[in-house]
Amino acid sequence: MGASDYNDAGKLVQWLGDALTDVESVVDKEVRRRVPTGRHDRETRLEMIAPPVIQNGDPDQIEAFADELLAHAAAERRGR
């Protein structure tokens, strides 16, 4: 069943879902691109990256994220 088989409400929901997926992709790219400037930036970035990494289940992405968490812990210990 494709979007052309939906009624008007279904087509709207499909369109909104596609638009939100596009927004989510742009946000994810921006979050990964940014270099945090302090504790708050670092924590916000990690909080935003965590769910997709965990949900994806890719071992390489999980390992890279774990490295970022370790770097965050080290920065916290240094008081940054």
PDB file of N, CA, C and O in Angstrom, chain B, residues numbered from 101:
ATOM      1  N   MET B 101       0.846  -1.175   0.000  1.00  0.00           N
ATOM      2  CA  MET B 101       0.000   0.000   0.000  1.00  0.00           C
ATOM      3  C   MET B 101       0.892   1.239   0.000  1.00  0.00           C
ATOM      4  O   MET B 101       1.710   1.409   0.904  1.00  0.00           O
ATOM      5  N   GLY B 102       0.747   2.090  -0.985  1.00  0.00           N
ATOM      6  CA  GLY B 102       1.530   3.310  -1.081  1.00  0.00           C
ATOM      7  C   GLY B 102       0.718   4.517  -0.683  1.00  0.00           C
ATOM      8  O   GLY B 102      -0.484   4.423  -0.437  1.00  0.00           O
ATOM      9  N   ALA B 103       1.392   5.667  -0.620  1.00  0.00           N
ATOM     10  CA  ALA B 103       0.724   6.908  -0.215  1.00  0.00           C
ATOM     11  C   ALA B 103      -0.448   7.242  -1.122  1.00  0.00           C
ATOM     12  O   ALA B 103      -1.407   7.873  -0.677  1.00  0.00           O
ATOM     13  N   SER B 104      -0.392   6.832  -2.387  1.00  0.00           N
ATOM     14  CA  SER B 104      -1.487   7.143  -3.306  1.00  0.00           C
ATOM     15  C   SER B 104      -2.762   6.385  -2.948  1.00  0.00           C
ATOM     16  O   SER B 104      -3.847   6.750  -3.401  1.00  0.00           O
ATOM     17  N   ASP B 105      -2.639   5.328  -2.135  1.00  0.00           N
ATOM     18  CA  ASP B 105      -3.807   4.547  -1.706  1.00  0.00           C
ATOM     19  C   ASP B 105      -4.472   5.127  -0.456  1.00  0.00           C
ATOM     20  O   ASP B 105      -5.550   4.680  -0.065  1.00  0.00           O
ATOM     21  N   TYR B 106      -3.833   6.121   0.174  1.00  0.00           N
ATOM     22  CA  TYR B 106      -4.358   6.697   1.405  1.00  0.00           C
ATOM     23  C   TYR B 106      -5.444   7.724   1.101  1.00  0.00           C
ATOM     24  O   TYR B 106      -5.501   8.281   0.004  1.00  0.00           O
ATOM     25  N   ASN B 107      -6.312   7.968   2.098  1.00  0.00           N
ATOM     26  CA  ASN B 107      -7.255   9.074   1.975  1.00  0.00           C
ATOM     27  C   ASN B 107      -6.492  10.368   2.277  1.00  0.00           C
ATOM     28  O   ASN B 107      -5.288  10.329   2.531  1.00  0.00           O
ATOM     29  N   ASP B 108      -7.171  11.494   2.253  1.00  0.00           N
ATOM     30  CA  ASP B 108      -6.483  12.778   2.444  1.00  0.00           C
ATOM     31  C   ASP B 108      -5.760  12.862   3.790  1.00  0.00           C
ATOM     32  O   ASP B 108      -4.640  13.368   3.867  1.00  0.00           O
ATOM     33  N   ALA B 109      -6.405  12.366   4.848  1.00  0.00           N
ATOM     34  CA  ALA B 109      -5.770  12.389   6.170  1.00  0.00           C
ATOM     35  C   ALA B 109      -4.514  11.517   6.177  1.00  0.00           C
ATOM     36  O   ALA B 109      -3.494  11.900   6.750  1.00  0.00           O
ATOM     37  N   GLY B 110      -4.586  10.366   5.553  1.00  0.00           N
ATOM     38  CA  GLY B 110      -3.433   9.478   5.477  1.00  0.00           C
ATOM     39  C   GLY B 110      -2.297  10.084   4.685  1.00  0.00           C
ATOM     40  O   GLY B 110      -1.130   9.938   5.048  1.00  0.00           O
ATOM     41  N   LYS B 111      -2.639  10.769   3.598  1.00  0.00           N
ATOM     42  CA  LYS B 111      -1.615  11.441   2.792  1.00  0.00           C
ATOM     43  C   LYS B 111      -0.943  12.545   3.593  1.00  0.00           C
ATOM     44  O   LYS B 111       0.271  12.730   3.506  1.00  0.00           O
ATOM     45  N   LEU B 112      -1.735  13.283   4.376  1.00  0.00           N
ATOM     46  CA  LEU B 112      -1.169  14.344   5.209  1.00  0.00           C
ATOM     47  C   LEU B 112      -0.220  13.766   6.254  1.00  0.00           C
ATOM     48  O   LEU B 112       0.874  14.290   6.460  1.00  0.00           O
ATOM     49  N   VAL B 113      -0.633  12.699   6.904  1.00  0.00           N
ATOM     50  CA  VAL B 113       0.212  12.068   7.913  1.00  0.00           C
ATOM     51  C   VAL B 113       1.502  11.545   7.278  1.00  0.00           C
ATOM     52  O   VAL B 113       2.578  11.688   7.859  1.00  0.00           O
ATOM     53  N   GLN B 114       1.405  10.951   6.112  1.00  0.00           N
ATOM     54  CA  GLN B 114       2.587  10.470   5.405  1.00  0.00           C
ATOM     55  C   GLN B 114       3.525  11.625   5.077  1.00  0.00           C
ATOM     56  O   GLN B 114       4.736  11.525   5.274  1.00  0.00           O
ATOM     57  N   TRP B 115       2.955  12.729   4.573  1.00  0.00           N
ATOM     58  CA  TRP B 115       3.754  13.903   4.221  1.00  0.00           C
ATOM     59  C   TRP B 115       4.441  14.470   5.458  1.00  0.00           C
ATOM     60  O   TRP B 115       5.625  14.804   5.413  1.00  0.00           O
ATOM     61  N   LEU B 116       3.699  14.581   6.570  1.00  0.00           N
ATOM     62  CA  LEU B 116       4.281  15.097   7.811  1.00  0.00           C
ATOM     63  C   LEU B 116       5.392  14.183   8.321  1.00  0.00           C
ATOM     64  O   LEU B 116       6.439  14.653   8.767  1.00  0.00           O
ATOM     65  N   GLY B 117       5.158  12.888   8.254  1.00  0.00           N
ATOM     66  CA  GLY B 117       6.182  11.938   8.684  1.00  0.00           C
ATOM     67  C   GLY B 117       7.456  12.069   7.866  1.00  0.00           C
ATOM     68  O   GLY B 117       8.557  12.041   8.417  1.00  0.00           O
ATOM     69  N   ASP B 118       7.312  12.210   6.563  1.00  0.00           N
ATOM     70  CA  ASP B 118       8.480  12.389   5.691  1.00  0.00           C
ATOM     71  C   ASP B 118       9.210  13.690   6.024  1.00  0.00           C
ATOM     72  O   ASP B 118      10.440  13.723   6.080  1.00  0.00           O
ATOM     73  N   ALA B 119       8.442  14.762   6.246  1.00  0.00           N
ATOM     74  CA  ALA B 119       9.042  16.058   6.574  1.00  0.00           C
ATOM     75  C   ALA B 119       9.791  15.981   7.902  1.00  0.00           C
ATOM     76  O   ALA B 119      10.889  16.526   8.021  1.00  0.00           O
ATOM     77  N   LEU B 120       9.220  15.319   8.890  1.00  0.00           N
ATOM     78  CA  LEU B 120       9.870  15.194  10.184  1.00  0.00           C
ATOM     79  C   LEU B 120      11.130  14.337  10.099  1.00  0.00           C
ATOM     80  O   LEU B 120      12.114  14.612  10.786  1.00  0.00           O
ATOM     81  N   THR B 121      11.108  13.319   9.275  1.00  0.00           N
ATOM     82  CA  THR B 121      12.305  12.510   9.064  1.00  0.00           C
ATOM     83  C   THR B 121      13.421  13.348   8.446  1.00  0.00           C
ATOM     84  O   THR B 121      14.586  13.211   8.821  1.00  0.00           O
ATOM     85  N   ASP B 122      13.065  14.214   7.503  1.00  0.00           N
ATOM     86  CA  ASP B 122      14.055  15.120   6.908  1.00  0.00           C
ATOM     87  C   ASP B 122      14.651  16.042   7.957  1.00  0.00           C
ATOM     88  O   ASP B 122      15.864  16.251   7.983  1.00  0.00           O
ATOM     89  N   VAL B 123      13.811  16.595   8.822  1.00  0.00           N
ATOM     90  CA  VAL B 123      14.285  17.491   9.889  1.00  0.00           C
ATOM     91  C   VAL B 123      15.204  16.723  10.839  1.00  0.00           C
ATOM     92  O   VAL B 123      16.266  17.215  11.220  1.00  0.00           O
ATOM     93  N   GLU B 124      14.794  15.533  11.211  1.00  0.00           N
ATOM     94  CA  GLU B 124      15.601  14.712  12.115  1.00  0.00           C
ATOM     95  C   GLU B 124      16.977  14.431  11.517  1.00  0.00           C
ATOM     96  O   GLU B 124      17.977  14.462  12.234  1.00  0.00           O
ATOM     97  N   SER B 125      17.040  14.158  10.226  1.00  0.00           N
ATOM     98  CA  SER B 125      18.318  13.889   9.557  1.00  0.00           C
ATOM     99  C   SER B 125      19.224  15.114   9.571  1.00  0.00           C
ATOM    100  O   SER B 125      20.426  14.996   9.810  1.00  0.00           O
ATOM    101  N   VAL B 126      18.657  16.283   9.319  1.00  0.00           N
ATOM    102  CA  VAL B 126      19.437  17.519   9.325  1.00  0.00           C
ATOM    103  C   VAL B 126      19.964  17.805  10.735  1.00  0.00           C
ATOM    104  O   VAL B 126      21.120  18.192  10.905  1.00  0.00           O
ATOM    105  N   VAL B 127      19.112  17.612  11.736  1.00  0.00           N
ATOM    106  CA  VAL B 127      19.523  17.840  13.125  1.00  0.00           C
ATOM    107  C   VAL B 127      20.647  16.886  13.502  1.00  0.00           C
ATOM    108  O   VAL B 127      21.632  17.301  14.111  1.00  0.00           O
ATOM    109  N   ASP B 128      20.512  15.622  13.148  1.00  0.00           N
ATOM    110  CA  ASP B 128      21.541  14.636  13.472  1.00  0.00           C
ATOM    111  C   ASP B 128      22.880  15.016  12.852  1.00  0.00           C
ATOM    112  O   ASP B 128      23.915  14.924  13.513  1.00  0.00           O
ATOM    113  N   LYS B 129      22.874  15.443  11.591  1.00  0.00           N
ATOM    114  CA  LYS B 129      24.115  15.855  10.927  1.00  0.00           C
ATOM    115  C   LYS B 129      24.719  17.076  11.605  1.00  0.00           C
ATOM    116  O   LYS B 129      25.934  17.152  11.785  1.00  0.00           O
ATOM    117  N   GLU B 130      23.875  18.029  11.982  1.00  0.00           N
ATOM    118  CA  GLU B 130      24.367  19.244  12.641  1.00  0.00           C
ATOM    119  C   GLU B 130      24.956  18.934  14.013  1.00  0.00           C
ATOM    120  O   GLU B 130      26.006  19.465  14.375  1.00  0.00           O
ATOM    121  N   VAL B 131      24.286  18.080  14.772  1.00  0.00           N
ATOM    122  CA  VAL B 131      24.772  17.711  16.101  1.00  0.00           C
ATOM    123  C   VAL B 131      26.132  17.026  15.995  1.00  0.00           C
ATOM    124  O   VAL B 131      27.034  17.305  16.785  1.00  0.00           O
ATOM    125  N   ARG B 132      26.275  16.146  15.036  1.00  0.00           N
ATOM    126  CA  ARG B 132      27.548  15.422  14.872  1.00  0.00           C
ATOM    127  C   ARG B 132      28.661  16.337  14.346  1.00  0.00           C
ATOM    128  O   ARG B 132      29.836  16.118  14.641  1.00  0.00           O
ATOM    129  N   ARG B 133      28.292  17.355  13.573  1.00  0.00           N
ATOM    130  CA  ARG B 133      29.274  18.270  13.004  1.00  0.00           C
ATOM    131  C   ARG B 133      29.858  19.225  14.046  1.00  0.00           C
ATOM    132  O   ARG B 133      31.038  19.568  13.992  1.00  0.00           O
ATOM    133  N   ARG B 134      29.042  19.638  14.969  1.00  0.00           N
ATOM    134  CA  ARG B 134      29.451  20.659  15.930  1.00  0.00           C
ATOM    135  C   ARG B 134      30.514  20.159  16.892  1.00  0.00           C
ATOM    136  O   ARG B 134      30.516  19.002  17.311  1.00  0.00           O
ATOM    137  N   VAL B 135      31.410  21.065  17.223  1.00  0.00           N
ATOM    138  CA  VAL B 135      32.413  20.800  18.244  1.00  0.00           C
ATOM    139  C   VAL B 135      31.938  21.523  19.505  1.00  0.00           C
ATOM    140  O   VAL B 135      31.778  22.744  19.495  1.00  0.00           O
ATOM    141  N   PRO B 136      31.712  20.778  20.592  1.00  0.00           N
ATOM    142  CA  PRO B 136      31.209  21.422  21.801  1.00  0.00           C
ATOM    143  C   PRO B 136      32.208  22.431  22.365  1.00  0.00           C
ATOM    144  O   PRO B 136      33.419  22.220  22.314  1.00  0.00           O
ATOM    145  N   THR B 137      31.679  23.527  22.903  1.00  0.00           N
ATOM    146  CA  THR B 137      32.542  24.580  23.449  1.00  0.00           C
ATOM    147  C   THR B 137      32.615  24.538  24.965  1.00  0.00           C
ATOM    148  O   THR B 137      33.370  25.298  25.572  1.00  0.00           O
ATOM    149  N   GLY B 138      31.849  23.671  25.573  1.00  0.00           N
ATOM    150  CA  GLY B 138      31.877  23.575  27.032  1.00  0.00           C
ATOM    151  C   GLY B 138      31.051  22.401  27.505  1.00  0.00           C
ATOM    152  O   GLY B 138      30.540  21.607  26.715  1.00  0.00           O
ATOM    153  N   ARG B 139      30.935  22.316  28.811  1.00  0.00           N
ATOM    154  CA  ARG B 139      30.230  21.182  29.428  1.00  0.00           C
ATOM    155  C   ARG B 139      28.790  21.071  28.927  1.00  0.00           C
ATOM    156  O   ARG B 139      28.352  19.992  28.528  1.00  0.00           O
ATOM    157  N   HIS B 140      28.065  22.165  28.947  1.00  0.00           N
ATOM    158  CA  HIS B 140      26.657  22.118  28.540  1.00  0.00           C
ATOM    159  C   HIS B 140      26.520  21.663  27.083  1.00  0.00           C
ATOM    160  O   HIS B 140      25.691  20.807  26.773  1.00  0.00           O
ATOM    161  N   ASP B 141      27.335  22.235  26.190  1.00  0.00           N
ATOM    162  CA  ASP B 141      27.301  21.827  24.779  1.00  0.00           C
ATOM    163  C   ASP B 141      27.614  20.343  24.632  1.00  0.00           C
ATOM    164  O   ASP B 141      26.954  19.625  23.881  1.00  0.00           O
ATOM    165  N   ARG B 142      28.631  19.900  25.358  1.00  0.00           N
ATOM    166  CA  ARG B 142      29.051  18.501  25.275  1.00  0.00           C
ATOM    167  C   ARG B 142      27.934  17.578  25.754  1.00  0.00           C
ATOM    168  O   ARG B 142      27.643  16.568  25.114  1.00  0.00           O
ATOM    169  N   GLU B 143      27.304  17.926  26.887  1.00  0.00           N
ATOM    170  CA  GLU B 143      26.234  17.092  27.428  1.00  0.00           C
ATOM    171  C   GLU B 143      25.020  17.071  26.496  1.00  0.00           C
ATOM    172  O   GLU B 143      24.441  16.011  26.256  1.00  0.00           O
ATOM    173  N   THR B 144      24.636  18.229  25.975  1.00  0.00           N
ATOM    174  CA  THR B 144      23.496  18.292  25.059  1.00  0.00           C
ATOM    175  C   THR B 144      23.771  17.457  23.820  1.00  0.00           C
ATOM    176  O   THR B 144      22.907  16.706  23.368  1.00  0.00           O
ATOM    177  N   ARG B 145      24.965  17.587  23.274  1.00  0.00           N
ATOM    178  CA  ARG B 145      25.341  16.828  22.074  1.00  0.00           C
ATOM    179  C   ARG B 145      25.253  15.328  22.334  1.00  0.00           C
ATOM    180  O   ARG B 145      24.682  14.592  21.529  1.00  0.00           O
ATOM    181  N   LEU B 146      25.813  14.870  23.448  1.00  0.00           N
ATOM    182  CA  LEU B 146      25.799  13.444  23.770  1.00  0.00           C
ATOM    183  C   LEU B 146      24.379  12.939  24.006  1.00  0.00           C
ATOM    184  O   LEU B 146      24.038  11.825  23.608  1.00  0.00           O
ATOM    185  N   GLU B 147      23.549  13.762  24.657  1.00  0.00           N
ATOM    186  CA  GLU B 147      22.157  13.363  24.890  1.00  0.00           C
ATOM    187  C   GLU B 147      21.400  13.204  23.574  1.00  0.00           C
ATOM    188  O   GLU B 147      20.529  12.342  23.459  1.00  0.00           O
ATOM    189  N   MET B 148      21.726  14.024  22.592  1.00  0.00           N
ATOM    190  CA  MET B 148      21.032  13.956  21.304  1.00  0.00           C
ATOM    191  C   MET B 148      21.538  12.810  20.442  1.00  0.00           C
ATOM    192  O   MET B 148      20.779  12.240  19.658  1.00  0.00           O
ATOM    193  N   ILE B 149      22.804  12.472  20.580  1.00  0.00           N
ATOM    194  CA  ILE B 149      23.394  11.403  19.773  1.00  0.00           C
ATOM    195  C   ILE B 149      23.029  10.020  20.314  1.00  0.00           C
ATOM    196  O   ILE B 149      22.901   9.072  19.540  1.00  0.00           O
ATOM    197  N   ALA B 150      22.861   9.894  21.624  1.00  0.00           N
ATOM    198  CA  ALA B 150      22.684   8.581  22.258  1.00  0.00           C
ATOM    199  C   ALA B 150      21.530   7.749  21.691  1.00  0.00           C
ATOM    200  O   ALA B 150      21.759   6.604  21.301  1.00  0.00           O
ATOM    201  N   PRO B 151      20.302   8.274  21.628  1.00  0.00           N
ATOM    202  CA  PRO B 151      19.198   7.392  21.184  1.00  0.00           C
ATOM    203  C   PRO B 151      19.396   6.775  19.799  1.00  0.00           C
ATOM    204  O   PRO B 151      19.217   5.566  19.653  1.00  0.00           O
ATOM    205  N   PRO B 152      19.762   7.564  18.764  1.00  0.00           N
ATOM    206  CA  PRO B 152      19.917   6.916  17.457  1.00  0.00           C
ATOM    207  C   PRO B 152      21.054   5.891  17.428  1.00  0.00           C
ATOM    208  O   PRO B 152      20.954   4.870  16.747  1.00  0.00           O
ATOM    209  N   VAL B 153      22.130   6.162  18.163  1.00  0.00           N
ATOM    210  CA  VAL B 153      23.248   5.219  18.189  1.00  0.00           C
ATOM    211  C   VAL B 153      22.804   3.911  18.842  1.00  0.00           C
ATOM    212  O   VAL B 153      23.089   2.826  18.335  1.00  0.00           O
ATOM    213  N   ILE B 154      22.114   4.024  19.956  1.00  0.00           N
ATOM    214  CA  ILE B 154      21.659   2.825  20.664  1.00  0.00           C
ATOM    215  C   ILE B 154      20.638   2.067  19.829  1.00  0.00           C
ATOM    216  O   ILE B 154      20.703   0.842  19.730  1.00  0.00           O
ATOM    217  N   GLN B 155      19.696   2.785  19.227  1.00  0.00           N
ATOM    218  CA  GLN B 155      18.653   2.144  18.429  1.00  0.00           C
ATOM    219  C   GLN B 155      19.213   1.487  17.173  1.00  0.00           C
ATOM    220  O   GLN B 155      18.713   0.448  16.740  1.00  0.00           O
ATOM    221  N   ASN B 156      20.245   2.085  16.587  1.00  0.00           N
ATOM    222  CA  ASN B 156      20.846   1.546  15.373  1.00  0.00           C
ATOM    223  C   ASN B 156      21.527   0.209  15.654  1.00  0.00           C
ATOM    224  O   ASN B 156      21.431  -0.726  14.859  1.00  0.00           O
ATOM    225  N   GLY B 157      22.213   0.127  16.786  1.00  0.00           N
ATOM    226  CA  GLY B 157      22.863  -1.122  17.170  1.00  0.00           C
ATOM    227  C   GLY B 157      24.156  -1.415  16.431  1.00  0.00           C
ATOM    228  O   GLY B 157      24.693  -2.517  16.553  1.00  0.00           O
ATOM    229  N   ASP B 158      24.674  -0.454  15.663  1.00  0.00           N
ATOM    230  CA  ASP B 158      25.918  -0.669  14.929  1.00  0.00           C
ATOM    231  C   ASP B 158      27.097  -0.664  15.909  1.00  0.00           C
ATOM    232  O   ASP B 158      27.318   0.341  16.585  1.00  0.00           O
ATOM    233  N   PRO B 159      27.851  -1.751  16.002  1.00  0.00           N
ATOM    234  CA  PRO B 159      28.948  -1.830  16.972  1.00  0.00           C
ATOM    235  C   PRO B 159      29.996  -0.721  16.802  1.00  0.00           C
ATOM    236  O   PRO B 159      30.524  -0.220  17.795  1.00  0.00           O
ATOM    237  N   ASP B 160      30.297  -0.337  15.573  1.00  0.00           N
ATOM    238  CA  ASP B 160      31.296   0.715  15.354  1.00  0.00           C
ATOM    239  C   ASP B 160      30.793   2.067  15.861  1.00  0.00           C
ATOM    240  O   ASP B 160      31.548   2.827  16.469  1.00  0.00           O
ATOM    241  N   GLN B 161      29.511   2.364  15.609  1.00  0.00           N
ATOM    242  CA  GLN B 161      28.946   3.618  16.116  1.00  0.00           C
ATOM    243  C   GLN B 161      28.863   3.611  17.639  1.00  0.00           C
ATOM    244  O   GLN B 161      29.125   4.628  18.281  1.00  0.00           O
ATOM    245  N   ILE B 162      28.504   2.481  18.210  1.00  0.00           N
ATOM    246  CA  ILE B 162      28.430   2.371  19.663  1.00  0.00           C
ATOM    247  C   ILE B 162      29.814   2.573  20.271  1.00  0.00           C
ATOM    248  O   ILE B 162      29.955   3.265  21.279  1.00  0.00           O
ATOM    249  N   GLU B 163      30.824   1.980  19.669  1.00  0.00           N
ATOM    250  CA  GLU B 163      32.186   2.124  20.178  1.00  0.00           C
ATOM    251  C   GLU B 163      32.653   3.583  20.078  1.00  0.00           C
ATOM    252  O   GLU B 163      33.260   4.105  21.013  1.00  0.00           O
ATOM    253  N   ALA B 164      32.373   4.233  18.955  1.00  0.00           N
ATOM    254  CA  ALA B 164      32.759   5.640  18.791  1.00  0.00           C
ATOM    255  C   ALA B 164      32.038   6.511  19.823  1.00  0.00           C
ATOM    256  O   ALA B 164      32.623   7.442  20.376  1.00  0.00           O
ATOM    257  N   PHE B 165      30.766   6.203  20.076  1.00  0.00           N
ATOM    258  CA  PHE B 165      30.016   6.962  21.070  1.00  0.00           C
ATOM    259  C   PHE B 165      30.582   6.716  22.466  1.00  0.00           C
ATOM    260  O   PHE B 165      30.686   7.644  23.268  1.00  0.00           O
ATOM    261  N   ALA B 166      30.943   5.481  22.756  1.00  0.00           N
ATOM    262  CA  ALA B 166      31.552   5.160  24.053  1.00  0.00           C
ATOM    263  C   ALA B 166      32.849   5.943  24.245  1.00  0.00           C
ATOM    264  O   ALA B 166      33.135   6.413  25.347  1.00  0.00           O
ATOM    265  N   ASP B 167      33.634   6.084  23.174  1.00  0.00           N
ATOM    266  CA  ASP B 167      34.856   6.893  23.245  1.00  0.00           C
ATOM    267  C   ASP B 167      34.530   8.345  23.588  1.00  0.00           C
ATOM    268  O   ASP B 167      35.240   8.980  24.367  1.00  0.00           O
ATOM    269  N   GLU B 168      33.444   8.868  22.997  1.00  0.00           N
ATOM    270  CA  GLU B 168      33.033  10.238  23.308  1.00  0.00           C
ATOM    271  C   GLU B 168      32.587  10.365  24.757  1.00  0.00           C
ATOM    272  O   GLU B 168      32.854  11.377  25.406  1.00  0.00           O
ATOM    273  N   LEU B 169      31.910   9.344  25.264  1.00  0.00           N
ATOM    274  CA  LEU B 169      31.496   9.365  26.662  1.00  0.00           C
ATOM    275  C   LEU B 169      32.714   9.338  27.592  1.00  0.00           C
ATOM    276  O   LEU B 169      32.741  10.033  28.607  1.00  0.00           O
ATOM    277  N   LEU B 170      33.703   8.544  27.244  1.00  0.00           N
ATOM    278  CA  LEU B 170      34.928   8.507  28.044  1.00  0.00           C
ATOM    279  C   LEU B 170      35.644   9.852  28.018  1.00  0.00           C
ATOM    280  O   LEU B 170      36.168  10.294  29.041  1.00  0.00           O
ATOM    281  N   ALA B 171      35.671  10.503  26.865  1.00  0.00           N
ATOM    282  CA  ALA B 171      36.271  11.831  26.763  1.00  0.00           C
ATOM    283  C   ALA B 171      35.499  12.828  27.622  1.00  0.00           C
ATOM    284  O   ALA B 171      36.095  13.701  28.254  1.00  0.00           O
ATOM    285  N   HIS B 172      34.185  12.698  27.643  1.00  0.00           N
ATOM    286  CA  HIS B 172      33.345  13.565  28.477  1.00  0.00           C
ATOM    287  C   HIS B 172      33.673  13.339  29.954  1.00  0.00           C
ATOM    288  O   HIS B 172      33.812  14.298  30.714  1.00  0.00           O
ATOM    289  N   ALA B 173      33.797  12.083  30.357  1.00  0.00           N
ATOM    290  CA  ALA B 173      34.141  11.769  31.752  1.00  0.00           C
ATOM    291  C   ALA B 173      35.499  12.358  32.120  1.00  0.00           C
ATOM    292  O   ALA B 173      35.675  12.900  33.211  1.00  0.00           O
ATOM    293  N   ALA B 174      36.450  12.247  31.206  1.00  0.00           N
ATOM    294  CA  ALA B 174      37.785  12.801  31.469  1.00  0.00           C
ATOM    295  C   ALA B 174      37.726  14.320  31.606  1.00  0.00           C
ATOM    296  O   ALA B 174      38.373  14.887  32.487  1.00  0.00           O
ATOM    297  N   ALA B 175      36.960  14.980  30.747  1.00  0.00           N
ATOM    298  CA  ALA B 175      36.820  16.438  30.825  1.00  0.00           C
ATOM    299  C   ALA B 175      36.148  16.837  32.136  1.00  0.00           C
ATOM    300  O   ALA B 175      36.521  17.842  32.742  1.00  0.00           O
ATOM    301  N   GLU B 176      35.163  16.060  32.576  1.00  0.00           N
ATOM    302  CA  GLU B 176      34.494  16.347  33.850  1.00  0.00           C
ATOM    303  C   GLU B 176      35.487  16.226  35.003  1.00  0.00           C
ATOM    304  O   GLU B 176      35.471  17.039  35.927  1.00  0.00           O
ATOM    305  N   ARG B 177      36.336  15.231  34.948  1.00  0.00           N
ATOM    306  CA  ARG B 177      37.344  15.067  36.004  1.00  0.00           C
ATOM    307  C   ARG B 177      38.319  16.244  36.043  1.00  0.00           C
ATOM    308  O   ARG B 177      38.787  16.645  37.108  1.00  0.00           O
ATOM    309  N   ARG B 178      38.611  16.783  34.872  1.00  0.00           N
ATOM    310  CA  ARG B 178      39.519  17.938  34.788  1.00  0.00           C
ATOM    311  C   ARG B 178      38.807  19.243  35.130  1.00  0.00           C
ATOM    312  O   ARG B 178      39.437  20.290  35.275  1.00  0.00           O
ATOM    313  N   GLY B 179      37.486  19.163  35.255  1.00  0.00           N
ATOM    314  CA  GLY B 179      36.717  20.348  35.600  1.00  0.00           C
ATOM    315  C   GLY B 179      36.397  21.240  34.418  1.00  0.00           C
ATOM    316  O   GLY B 179      36.275  22.454  34.579  1.00  0.00           O
ATOM    317  N   ARG B 180      36.261  20.669  33.246  1.00  0.00           N
ATOM    318  CA  ARG B 180      35.972  21.458  32.025  1.00  0.00           C
ATOM    319  C   ARG B 180      34.610  21.195  31.532  1.00  0.00           C
ATOM    320  O   ARG B 180      34.198  21.767  30.522  1.00  0.00           O
TER     321      ARG B 180
END
